């Protein structure tokens, strides 16, 4: 039986991610409470504006046949959500008898547990340093604004056709983006004016470049049609021919240009992001969530089902059929959850240069691996570009466009996968139900795969790859032995992993790197390669220690669970500050299969600089709307 969730009582950023192309611009404010009574008045003012978990009206919601009580009447132009630290709850008058029921990780806060996460507090921006009373973070408010409504107005004004999430000419895109920024400026001023009126201090110091900024601004990266067509590294002639073929097949408009832009799901290193978020019971209607759970839920005996809701929401049974810690009164904790926020700066230049320096060795290794096989066609890309793409994919576990190595382990198989995907997408756009169904089924390959049964020896996706370490899927099943035969490994379950999953709700911040941005709007030549950019990482879970901290400590920062010793994850892992100068713990061993199925000599990637550095963060409680009313009225 499907769990029925009270969506009007749950904050909207918990159940479903806000679209990175629909709401691509956000500002995150952190405040310090000076006056309890004034802060409670502020909560009374802001509570009606908080975005709930009701579905937005769309073609997708029509397909899911969402009941009227779970569906908004309109699509909001602005989204707002709020969360509180433990010290923030105390500043708002929550009694110690209630606070003591919260878990230790939340009460300690990320600042006090930074060393456990291998963070160096000296690297943190001032806004997140809880070392002074007046700098203590009490609450965070996130504002996001819509792009599609602005785009629709601009298209109407310019006499152009409007299509959500599609490419548009640079001038149209630029005008719509400027309108969206104006809307966010207006909403920000209104929020800050009310905060000041009620004696809330907006903490500054979100960036070393702008120490007086009162917010951290995040924006999805926009990409040109050229960048998306050329992502696989094919020749100029090839992607020009691909665009011409798409026009002839009427998959795209005849006016389509390579310089057209759209917001994307890519992050600063150039990888498609946001794939494989867990699906839990009650998140979608019953018929639809069974489909969504494929590759993203609980795996047992070859079957996927949604994960128990108590892994992500307080007040519901979790995978152990227990109710995760829920402080009393019950109405204060139910439908709430916890959130780990981290500002992760990405050193794109160092990451890219380290890989480029190793690419000649990878090129030589690929020549040796593939020399005895003539079954695959030569690629259109140069051998250097091909080797660089392979090296990038092996570190992450996916190719740049998100295609998993498990389904496309070689560069040539990736090109075939992409060709099939683009063909099916074009046919689905112009074809009937059967074409749409074929495209939908093919897309499940991005999430529906396993490691224990599909790639037991790590010859497709290395054991050190980021996606294998952040979500091992069916790896680690205690019922599967090292000498298990294929019939046993095919029945491996995700039993242990299900209790470590998190919901990701992050966004990119900072200007795109020129290494990844071939066609920016209004390029500012003063932006250096070392400009601040990264990911504002948000993890939602019911148990910070068991889920988020375990994943960061045991899977990303240490490699023992993957028989990798002290090797850290090559993307998101961090060495302890005391040994951070020792780069020996960042190697990645890449193996492959020969034509006869035998294992080839491995390629060992050289140590690379730590590409991601934490610049701050905090643990938050994300309360229900009922709990916010309790806080505003001080009813405990």
C-alpha positions in Angstrom: 0.0 0.0 0.0 1.4 3.4 -1.0 2.1 5.9 1.7 -0.1 9.0 1.6 1.9 12.1 2.4 0.4 15.4 3.5 2.0 17.5 0.8 0.6 20.8 2.2 2.5 20.2 5.4 5.9 19.3 3.8 8.3 21.8 2.4 8.6 21.5 -1.4 12.4 21.1 -1.7 12.2 17.8 0.2 10.0 15.6 -2.0 11.0 16.7 -5.4 13.9 18.7 -6.8 13.1 22.1 -8.3 14.0 21.9 -12.0 17.4 23.4 -12.8 16.1 24.7 -16.1 12.7 25.8 -14.8 14.1 27.6 -11.6 17.8 28.1 -12.6 18.6 31.1 -10.3 18.7 31.0 -6.5 20.0 33.0 -3.6 20.7 31.4 -0.2 20.6 33.7 2.9 21.8 32.8 6.4 20.6 34.8 9.3 21.4 35.4 13.0 18.5 35.9 15.4 18.9 38.9 17.8 15.4 39.1 19.3 13.3 36.0 19.9 9.9 37.7 19.8 10.7 39.7 16.6 12.0 36.5 14.9 8.7 34.8 15.7 6.9 37.7 14.1 9.1 37.2 11.1 8.2 33.5 10.9 4.5 34.5 11.0 5.1 36.8 8.0 7.1 34.3 6.0 5.1 31.1 6.7 2.4 31.7 4.1 5.0 32.2 1.4 6.9 28.9 2.0 6.6 26.6 -1.0 5.0 23.3 -0.1 5.3 19.9 -1.7 2.2 20.1 -3.9 2.8 19.2 -7.5 3.1 22.0 -10.1 0.7 21.9 -13.0 2.4 20.4 -16.1 2.1 17.7 -18.8 3.8 15.3 -16.4 1.4 16.0 -13.6 -1.5 15.3 -16.1 0.1 12.0 -17.0 0.4 11.1 -13.4 -3.2 12.0 -12.8 -2.4 14.0 -9.6 -5.5 14.5 -7.3 -6.7 18.1 -7.1 -5.7 18.4 -3.4 -2.1 17.6 -4.2 -1.9 20.0 -7.2 -1.2 23.7 -7.2 -3.5 25.9 -9.3 -0.6 27.7 -10.9 3.1 27.5 -11.4 4.8 29.9 -8.9 7.2 32.6 -10.1 9.2 32.4 -6.9 10.0 29.5 -4.5 10.9 30.0 -0.8 12.1 27.5 1.8 13.5 27.8 5.3 15.6 25.6 7.7 17.0 26.0 11.2 20.2 25.0 13.0 20.1 23.7 16.5 21.3 27.0 17.9 18.6 28.7 15.8 15.9 26.6 17.4 17.2 27.5 20.8 17.3 31.2 19.8 13.6 30.9 18.8 12.7 29.6 22.2 12.6 25.8 21.8 13.0 24.4 25.3 16.0 22.2 26.2 13.6 19.3 26.9 12.7 19.3 23.2 16.2 20.1 21.9 17.8 17.2 23.9 15.7 14.8 21.8 17.4 15.8 18.6 20.3 13.6 17.3 23.9 14.4 18.3 25.1 15.2 14.8 22.5 18.0 14.5 23.1 19.4 18.0 26.9 19.4 17.4 26.6 21.1 14.0 29.0 20.7 11.1 31.5 23.3 12.4 32.2 21.1 15.5 32.2 17.9 13.4 34.3 19.3 10.5 37.4 17.2 11.4 35.3 14.1 11.2 34.5 15.0 7.6 38.2 15.8 6.8 37.3 19.5 6.4 39.8 22.2 7.2 38.0 25.0 9.1 40.7 27.4 7.9 39.3 27.0 4.4 35.8 28.0 5.4 34.3 31.4 4.3 33.5 33.7 7.1 29.7 33.4 6.7 29.9 29.8 7.9 32.3 30.1 10.8 30.5 29.5 14.0 33.4 30.7 16.2 31.8 34.0 17.3 28.4 34.5 18.9 27.3 37.2 16.5 28.3 35.0 13.6 26.4 31.9 14.6 24.1 30.6 11.9 20.5 30.3 13.1 18.4 29.9 9.9 18.8 29.7 6.2 16.3 30.9 3.6 16.5 29.9 0.0 14.9 31.9 -2.8 14.5 30.6 -6.4 12.8 32.3 -9.3 11.3 31.0 -12.5 12.8 31.3 -16.0 10.1 29.9 -18.2 7.6 32.6 -17.3 10.2 35.3 -18.3 11.1 33.4 -21.4 7.5 33.1 -22.5 7.0 36.9 -22.1 10.1 37.6 -24.2 9.1 35.1 -26.9 5.7 36.6 -27.1 7.2 40.1 -27.4 9.6 39.0 -30.1 7.1 36.9 -32.0 9.0 33.6 -31.4 7.7 30.2 -30.5 8.0 29.2 -26.9 9.1 25.8 -25.7 10.1 24.9 -22.1 13.7 23.6 -21.6 14.4 24.1 -25.3 17.2 26.1 -27.0 16.6 29.7 -27.8 18.6 32.3 -29.7 21.2 34.2 -27.6 19.3 37.5 -27.7 16.0 35.9 -26.4 17.9 34.0 -23.8 19.7 37.0 -22.6 16.6 39.2 -22.3 14.7 36.4 -20.4 17.7 35.9 -18.0 17.8 39.7 -17.3 14.1 39.7 -16.5 14.6 36.7 -14.2 17.5 38.5 -12.3 15.3 41.6 -11.8 12.6 39.4 -10.3 15.1 37.8 -7.9 16.5 41.3 -7.0 13.0 42.4 -6.1 12.3 39.3 -4.0 15.6 39.6 -2.2 15.1 43.2 -1.3 11.7 42.4 0.1 13.1 39.5 2.2 16.0 41.5 3.6 13.8 44.5 4.4 11.5 42.3 6.5 14.5 40.5 8.1 16.0 43.9 9.1 12.7 45.1 10.4 12.5 42.0 12.7 16.1 42.3 13.9 17.5 39.3 11.9 21.1 39.9 10.8 22.0 38.6 7.3 25.5 37.1 7.7 28.1 38.3 5.2 31.3 36.7 3.9 29.9 34.1 1.5 32.8 34.8 -0.9 36.4 35.9 -0.5 35.9 38.0 -3.7 33.0 39.9 -2.2 33.2 39.7 1.6 30.2 42.0 2.0 27.7 39.9 0.1 24.6 39.0 2.1 23.9 35.9 0.0 25.4 33.1 -2.0 24.0 33.2 -5.5 23.6 30.0 -7.5 22.7 29.6 -11.2 22.4 26.5 -13.4 25.0 26.5 -16.2 23.7 27.3 -19.6 25.0 25.6 -22.6 24.9 26.1 -26.4 23.7 23.6 -28.9 27.3 23.5 -30.1 28.5 22.3 -26.7 25.9 19.6 -26.5 26.5 18.3 -30.1 30.3 18.3 -29.6 30.3 16.8 -26.1 31.7 13.4 -27.3 34.7 15.1 -28.9 33.7 14.3 -32.5 35.0 16.4 -35.4 33.6 19.8 -36.5 32.3 18.3 -39.7 30.5 15.6 -37.8 28.5 17.7 -35.5 27.6 20.1 -38.3 26.3 17.1 -40.2 24.4 16.0 -37.2 22.6 19.4 -36.9 21.8 19.3 -40.7 20.3 15.8 -40.3 18.2 16.9 -37.3 16.8 19.7 -39.4 16.1 17.4 -42.4 14.3 15.0 -40.1 12.5 17.9 -38.5 13.7 17.0 -35.0 14.7 20.6 -34.6 13.5 23.9 -36.2 15.0 24.9 -39.5 16.2 28.1 -37.8 18.2 26.3 -35.2 21.8 27.6 -34.8 24.8 26.2 -33.0 24.9 29.3 -30.8 21.4 28.8 -29.4 21.3 28.4 -25.6 19.4 26.7 -22.8 19.9 26.0 -19.1 21.4 22.6 -18.4 21.9 19.9 -15.7 25.7 20.1 -16.1 28.2 21.0 -13.3 31.5 22.8 -13.5 33.7 19.8 -14.3 31.5 19.3 -17.4 29.5 16.2 -16.3 25.7 15.8 -16.5 24.6 15.9 -12.9 21.5 15.0 -10.8 21.0 11.4 -12.1 19.9 8.5 -9.9 18.3 10.3 -6.9 16.5 7.8 -4.7 12.8 7.3 -5.1 10.8 6.6 -1.9 7.3 5.5 -1.1 4.7 8.3 -1.3 6.9 10.5 -3.4 4.8 9.9 -6.6 1.4 8.3 -7.3 1.5 4.5 -6.9 1.6 3.5 -10.6 4.1 6.2 -11.5 6.5 5.6 -8.6 6.9 1.9 -9.4 8.3 3.0 -12.8 10.5 5.7 -11.2 12.0 3.3 -8.7 13.7 1.3 -11.4 17.4 1.7 -10.7 16.6 4.3 -8.0 14.9 2.4 -5.3 15.3 -0.8 -3.1 16.7 -3.7 -5.1 15.9 -7.3 -4.0 15.9 -10.5 -6.0 16.2 -8.5 -9.2 13.1 -6.4 -8.5 13.1 -2.6 -7.7 10.7 -0.9 -5.3 10.5 2.5 -3.7 12.6 3.0 -0.5 10.8 3.4 2.8 9.8 7.1 3.4 11.3 7.1 6.9 14.8 7.2 5.3 14.0 10.8 4.3 11.1 12.0 6.4 10.6 12.0 10.1 7.5 10.3 11.5 7.5 7.4 9.0 8.9 3.8 9.1 12.4 3.4 7.5 14.0 0.4 5.9 14.5 -1.2 9.3 10.7 -0.8 9.9 11.6 1.7 12.7 10.7 5.3 13.1 13.8 7.5 12.9 14.4 9.8 15.9 11.5 12.2 16.1 11.5 14.8 18.9 8.3 15.4 20.7 5.8 17.0 20.4 5.0 14.8 17.5 3.6 17.6 15.4 6.9 19.4 15.7 9.0 16.7 14.0 6.6 14.8 11.7 6.9 15.7 8.0 10.3 17.4 8.8 13.8 16.2 8.0 17.4 17.1 8.2 19.6 18.8 5.7 23.4 18.9 5.3 24.6 22.0 3.4 28.1 22.3 2.0 29.7 25.0 -0.2 32.0 22.9 -2.3 34.5 24.9 -4.4 35.7 23.1 -7.6 39.2 23.7 -8.9 38.3 23.2 -12.6 41.7 24.3 -13.9 43.7 22.0 -11.7 41.4 19.1 -12.4 41.5 19.6 -16.1 45.3 20.1 -16.3 46.0 17.0 -14.2 43.9 14.9 -16.6 45.4 16.4 -19.7 48.9 15.7 -18.4 48.0 12.0 -17.9 46.1 11.7 -21.3 49.2 10.6 -23.4 49.7 7.7 -21.0 46.0 6.8 -21.2 46.3 7.0 -25.0 49.2 4.6 -25.0 47.3 2.2 -22.6 44.2 2.3 -24.8 46.3 1.4 -27.8 47.6 -1.7 -26.0 44.1 -2.7 -24.8 42.5 -2.3 -28.1 45.3 -3.4 -30.4 44.1 -7.0 -30.6 40.5 -6.1 -31.2 39.3 -5.0 -34.7 35.6 -5.3 -34.0 35.0 -1.7 -33.1 35.0 1.1 -35.8 37.5 3.9 -35.5 36.1 7.0 -33.9 35.7 10.4 -35.5 37.7 12.0 -32.7 41.4 12.3 -32.4 43.0 9.7 -30.3 44.1 12.3 -27.7 40.5 13.5 -27.3 39.2 10.0 -27.1 41.8 9.1 -24.3 40.8 12.3 -22.3 37.1 11.4 -22.5 37.9 7.8 -21.4 40.0 9.0 -18.4 37.2 11.5 -17.4 34.6 8.8 -17.6 36.6 6.3 -15.6 37.1 8.7 -12.7 33.3 9.4 -12.5 31.7 6.2 -13.7 29.7 8.0 -16.4 30.5 9.7 -19.6 30.1 13.5 -19.9 26.5 13.2 -20.8 25.6 10.9 -17.9 25.7 7.6 -19.8 26.9 4.9 -17.3 30.0 3.0 -18.1 28.2 -0.2 -17.2 26.1 0.2 -20.3 28.8 1.8 -22.5 32.3 0.8 -21.3 34.2 1.9 -24.4 34.3 5.2 -26.3 32.9 3.6 -29.4 30.0 2.1 -27.5 29.3 5.5 -26.0 29.1 7.0 -29.4 26.6 4.3 -30.5 24.6 4.8 -27.3 24.4 8.6 -27.9 23.4 8.1 -31.5 20.6 5.7 -30.5 19.4 8.1 -27.8 19.3 11.1 -30.1 17.5 9.2 -32.8 14.9 7.9 -30.3 14.4 11.4 -28.9 13.8 12.9 -32.3 11.4 10.1 -33.2 9.5 10.6 -29.9 9.2 14.3 -30.6 7.5 13.7 -33.9 6.2 10.2 -33.6 3.3 8.4 -31.9 2.9 6.5 -28.6 5.2 3.6 -29.6 8.0 6.0 -30.4 7.6 7.8 -27.1 7.5 4.5 -25.2 10.7 3.3 -26.9 12.5 6.6 -25.9 11.2 6.3 -22.4 12.4 2.7 -22.0 15.8 3.6 -23.4 16.3 6.4 -21.0 15.9 4.0 -18.0 19.4 2.8 -18.9 20.8 6.0 -17.2 19.6 4.7 -13.9 18.8 1.0 -14.2 22.0 -0.9 -13.7 23.8 -2.7 -10.9 27.5 -3.3 -10.0 27.5 -6.7 -8.4 25.7 -8.5 -11.2 26.6 -6.2 -14.2 30.2 -5.4 -13.4 31.4 -7.6 -10.5 35.1 -7.1 -11.2 35.0 -3.4 -11.9 36.3 -3.7 -15.5 33.7 -1.4 -16.9 33.2 1.0 -14.0 36.3 1.1 -11.7 35.8 0.5 -8.0 37.2 3.9 -7.4 34.8 5.8 -9.7 32.7 8.5 -8.0 29.3 7.0 -8.7 30.4 3.6 -7.4 31.6 5.1 -4.2 28.7 7.5 -3.6 26.1 4.9 -4.3 27.4 1.3 -4.4 23.9 0.0 -5.4 24.0 -3.8 -4.9 27.7 -4.0 -3.9 28.4 -5.1 -0.4 25.5 -7.5 -0.1 26.6 -9.9 2.7 25.0 -12.9 1.0 27.3 -12.6 -2.0 30.8 -14.1 -1.6 33.9 -13.4 -3.6 33.5 -16.8 -5.3 29.8 -16.5 -6.0 28.7 -17.6 -9.4 26.7 -15.4 -11.8 23.3 -16.9 -10.7 24.1 -15.7 -7.1 25.4 -12.3 -8.0 22.3 -11.6 -10.2 20.2 -11.8 -7.0 22.3 -9.3 -5.0 20.3 -6.7 -3.1 20.8 -3.1 -2.1 20.0 -4.0 1.5 23.0 -2.2 3.1 23.1 0.8 0.7 19.4 1.7 1.2 20.1 2.9 4.7 22.9 5.3 3.4 21.0 7.1 0.7 20.5 10.9 0.5 18.3 13.2 -1.6 20.5 15.8 -3.4 19.2 19.3 -4.0 22.3 21.2 -4.9 23.1 23.9 -7.5 26.2 25.3 -9.2 27.5 28.7 -8.2 30.1 31.0 -9.9 30.9 31.7 -13.5 31.6 28.8 -15.9 35.2 28.0 -16.6 36.5 28.9 -20.1 37.7 25.3 -20.2 34.1 24.1 -20.2 32.3 27.2 -21.7 32.9 27.5 -25.4 30.1 30.1 -26.1 29.3 32.4 -23.1 27.1 35.4 -23.2 28.8 38.7 -22.6 32.1 37.0 -21.7 34.1 39.0 -19.2 37.8 38.6 -20.0 38.6 39.7 -16.4 37.2 36.4 -15.1 40.3 34.3 -14.3 40.7 30.6 -14.3 40.9 30.8 -10.5 37.5 32.6 -10.1 35.3 31.0 -7.4 33.0 28.4 -8.7 31.6 25.1 -7.4 28.5 23.3 -6.1 26.2 24.4 -3.3 25.7 20.8 -2.1 22.4 20.0 -0.3 21.8 16.5 1.2 18.4 15.7 2.7 18.0 12.6 5.0 16.4 11.5 8.2 19.6 10.6 10.0 22.7 12.8 9.4 25.2 10.4 11.0 23.9 7.2 9.4 23.3 8.6 6.0 25.3 11.8 5.0 28.3 11.4 7.4 28.7 7.7 6.7 28.7 8.3 3.0 31.3 11.1 3.3 33.5 9.3 5.8 33.4 5.7 4.8 32.7 5.8 1.1 34.3 9.0 -0.2 37.1 9.8 2.3 38.2 6.1 2.8 38.4 3.2 0.4 38.4 0.2 2.7 34.8 -0.8 1.8 35.9 -1.0 -1.9 39.2 -2.8 -1.1 41.0 0.4 -2.0 42.8 1.0 1.4 43.1 4.7 2.1 42.4 5.9 -1.5 39.9 8.7 -1.5 37.2 9.3 -4.1 38.9 11.1 -7.0 36.0 13.7 -7.2 34.5 14.3 -3.8 36.9 12.7 -1.4 39.0 14.7 1.1 42.2 13.8 2.9 42.5 14.7 6.6 44.0 18.2 7.0 47.0 16.6 8.8 48.0 14.6 5.7 46.6 16.8 3.0 50.0 17.4 1.5 50.3 13.6 0.8 48.9 13.0 -2.6 49.6 9.3 -2.7 46.1 8.5 -1.6 44.4 9.8 -4.7 45.3 7.2 -7.3 42.7 5.4 -9.4 43.3 2.0 -10.8 41.5 1.4 -14.2 41.3 -2.1 -15.6 39.6 -3.5 -18.7 38.7 -6.7 -20.5 40.6 -8.0 -23.5 38.8 -9.5 -26.5 38.9 -13.0 -24.9 37.4 -11.7 -21.6 40.7 -11.7 -19.7 41.8 -8.8 -17.5 44.3 -6.5 -19.1 47.2 -4.8 -17.3 45.6 -1.9 -15.3 46.2 1.8 -15.9 47.0 3.7 -12.7 46.0 7.3 -12.8 48.6 9.6 -11.3 47.8 11.5 -8.1 45.7 14.5 -8.8 45.1 17.7 -6.7 42.0 17.5 -4.5 39.5 19.0 -7.0 36.8 19.8 -4.5 37.4 21.8 -1.2 34.7 22.6 1.4 34.3 26.3 2.0 31.7 26.0 4.7 28.5 24.3 5.7 26.0 23.5 8.4 23.4 21.0 9.6 19.8 22.2 9.4 16.3 20.9 10.5 13.8 21.4 7.8 10.5 21.7 9.7 7.0 21.1 8.4 4.5 24.0 8.0 2.9 22.8 11.3 6.2 23.0 13.1 6.9 26.5 11.7 3.5 27.7 13.2 4.6 26.2 16.5 7.8 28.1 16.4 6.1 31.4 15.4 3.5 31.0 18.2 6.0 29.6 20.7 3.7 26.8 21.6 5.8 24.1 23.4 
